[in-house]
Amino acid sequence: MAGSEPQTEQTPEHEASSGADACPVAWCPFCLAASAVQPMSPDVVGHLLKAGSEVFLAFRAVIDARGDQLDGTVPAAPVRLEKIDVG
């Protein structure tokens, strides 16, 4: 037929990578994380997500505190060092 598109032969590698479950990026961090937590129970995944969100909240608090010090809204407290004899 004159108006039809030519048919191309697909190799097995192309068929495997074109599936819905496959990612075209070799080392995609999202796909690696999803495949790592896939065999885990939902409770474990929930605890890991909560721990991750707590880490990001801690980072945010540190960055906000440092930003307030640099803006001058909060005066920087003088550093006080104290020598403690242990033995």
C-alpha positions in Angstrom: 0.0 0.0 0.0 1.3 3.4 -0.9 0.0 5.4 2.1 0.7 2.9 4.9 3.6 3.3 7.4 6.4 0.8 7.1 6.3 -1.9 9.8 9.5 -2.2 11.9 10.6 -5.3 13.6 11.0 -4.9 17.4 13.8 -6.6 19.2 13.2 -8.4 22.5 15.2 -5.7 24.3 12.9 -3.0 22.9 9.8 -5.0 23.9 11.1 -5.5 27.4 11.9 -1.8 27.9 8.6 -0.5 26.4 6.5 -2.2 29.1 4.5 -0.3 31.7 6.6 -1.5 34.6 10.0 -0.7 33.0 11.8 2.6 33.3 13.8 3.8 30.3 16.5 5.4 32.5 19.1 2.9 33.6 19.7 4.2 37.2 16.5 6.1 37.9 16.5 6.9 41.7 12.7 6.7 41.9 12.5 3.3 40.2 15.4 2.0 42.4 13.6 3.2 45.5 10.3 1.7 44.4 11.9 -1.7 43.6 13.7 -1.7 46.9 10.6 -1.1 49.0 8.3 -3.2 46.9 8.7 -6.5 48.9 8.3 -4.7 52.2 5.1 -4.6 54.2 3.1 -1.4 54.2 3.9 -0.8 57.9 7.7 -0.7 57.1 7.2 1.7 54.2 5.0 4.0 56.4 7.7 4.1 59.1 10.4 4.9 56.5 8.3 7.7 55.0 7.6 9.2 58.4 11.3 9.0 59.3 12.3 10.7 56.0 9.8 13.5 56.5 11.2 14.1 60.1 14.7 14.3 58.6 13.5 16.9 56.1 11.7 18.9 58.8 14.9 18.9 60.9 16.9 20.2 57.9 14.3 22.9 57.4 14.5 24.0 61.0 18.3 24.3 60.8 18.1 26.2 57.6 15.4 28.5 58.9 17.4 29.2 62.1 20.5 30.0 60.2 18.6 32.2 57.8 17.2 34.2 60.7 20.7 34.7 62.1 22.0 35.9 58.7 19.0 38.3 58.2 19.6 39.9 61.6 16.1 39.2 62.9 17.5 37.0 65.6 20.8 38.1 67.3 23.5 35.5 67.2 24.1 34.2 70.7 27.7 34.4 71.8 29.5 31.1 71.9 30.3 30.1 75.4 32.8 27.3 75.9 33.3 25.6 79.2 36.0 23.2 80.1 34.8 20.2 81.9 37.3 18.0 83.8 36.4 14.3 83.3 38.8 12.6 85.5 
